């Protein structure tokens, strides 16, 4: 019924509108909201149609007056837009415009992009004059113009400099906006200053910096120019004792050629150098007898800035007496290997009218009376030992030694300073034997005077420890020999508190063996007796006298390093009648030195020395002594009897373990006496790694809680000696306890 009345109303309204149009009347379309009940489906269709109309904007039409009509929307009327004006904007110096349209009904606005151009009548701004841009906008017949005023640019000065020497500098200013605009300012006189940046030296040039300053348009401008300063002479403070400049490294002495003569006119120390090769010999023959005074002459080679003095021979010191006697000294140096290939000669403290050198260099040797090359680099003889018969000459094939007349031979011996030695001989005269040493201070050869075959060596300040014997036979000798022995350790005899000669040439004590007994020892009260024995590091030692003659507290023990004179007392554990050392470490010579100093006379005493092994898990690591038994795979060891608290040891070679069975299975029971089985908790397995003990834990590999079986994995284990060690520490007494069986199982 509702649908029916709706249709009737729509029909009536349509006919009235049509009649009005025919009659020529103006029709005003009214929007009338008529509430008509409709079905749900009709309401959905109407709502969709309204949404579509709103989205389309209702369409627009061009009016006769240039405006725009637009139907629409939710305001209940149609917009009618007319042109209003142009809206101008500028962005980054660029102008744009939009045409604005306004609706007469409700003042709604629309903006449309206009076409904007810059007119040719525009003028650009210059440094000194303003400019203007003329902009023109146009949209659908509507136009507008706008002027943009441009401020004068001003000058943008860029400066360049031109120097004339170091006294005048011209600054030229050029405008970056107009290169025809320029200006110049000149700096000179006080407008130019200078400062030294780096002082010159003998090693490097210096640097002086000049600064020019000008003012223009109330602003200062500066520019700099650098001048190099020439290298200067060597500063005296930088010249070292060998005449080298420590700053630049230059040698300031003279450089001479070899095998040449030259003269020197100078005062003070004179420095010169000559090219040299290793082992090359240099002779310097001083030929001028007008020298007033000459000091020491020294020769050096240079290795990595270290100066090593070379031994000089024949007159290392030159005095006027040599000159006055016409004995013009000849100096000789032998060059070692040098880093720069020069031998440096320094003649100290002389004044003269002219010093003449006749210098030559070659590789020949000049030997002195002891058979030594005067340069110190060669010896005609051979080194020999004390207490040895040295037969002279050459063996003739029949067991005899032949030495011809005038056939000289040379021998050297190492001796101690401040000692006396006996030169024994046979079948050769004492007048045909000469004994020398070389002075540490003068490098001269000095003969040692013998009295009844005995000669004394000087103190260490002048004696270098070598004695040279020259044999100069005046007649042929057969089976002649010499022998040098120690006659005395100084005058008076000097020994330190540990049995060593104070001069350092030997030990006066008794060298004995470890694990030995020395008998018939007699020592007076207040005296000392000295013994030494070689020890094995890592062991303990006991020493004493169970006869009671030597009290244990009279014995002191030391480790002594003679190279550094370091003396280390050993801590002793006293247990009458013996002393015990702690575990020893290595020493310089692996000797323990004993000093016995009794407070009462010792008659027929004994000194007993015993080595005590230091065992751990049955093994003495330092020497390898082992208290245990070697096991074989799958073979039972003998049954064990052990008291509570004691240990029993076994070892096993890992090389016997199959590669595919890396786990040791240790069975503790015995088929012959199973009731006496020991528990796995008193058994441990160990191996040595880098000298340290490492335990292998019992791994219950198969979940077997059996008290009598242990599993010890060895995968990845490397040992010092290839063995594992089984240590049983009894927790009670065991009698005929089961033997061990070691087997191999898989992981």
Secondary structure, 3 states (H helix, E strand, C coil): CHHHHHHHHHHHHHHHHHHHHHCCCCCCCCCCCCCCCCCHHHHHHHHHHHHHHHHHCCCEEECCCCCEEECCCCCCCCEEEEEEEEEEEEECCEEEEEEEEEECCCCCEEEEECEEEECCCCECCCCCCCEEEEEEEEECCEEEEEEEEECCCCCCEEEEEEEECCCEEEEEEEECCCCCCEEEEEEEHHHEEEEEEECCCCCCCEEEEEEEEEEECCEEEEEEEEEEECCCCCCHHHECCCCEECCCCCECCEEECCCEEEEECCEEEEEEEEECCCCCEEEEEECCCCCCECCEEEEEEEECCEEEEECEECCCECCHHHHHCCCCCEEEEECCCCCCCEEEEEEEEEECCCEEEEEEEECCCCECCCCEECCCCCECCEEECCCCCEECCEECCCCCEEECCCCCEEEEEECCCCCEEEEEEECCCHHHEEEEEEECCCCCEEECCCECCEEECCCCCCECCEEEEEECCCCCEECCEEEEEEEECCCCCCECCCCEECCCCCECCEEECCCEEEEEEEECCCCCEEEEEECCCCCEEEEECCCCCCCHHHEEEEEEECCCCEEEECCEEEECCEEEECCCCCCCCCEEEEEECCCCCEEEEEEEEEEECCCECCECCCCCCECCEECCCCCCCCCEEECCCCEEEEEEEHHHCCCCCCEEEEECCCCCCHHHCCCHHHEEEEEEECCEEEEECCCCCCCCCCCCEEEEECCCCCCCCCEEEEEEECCCCEEEECCCEEEEECC
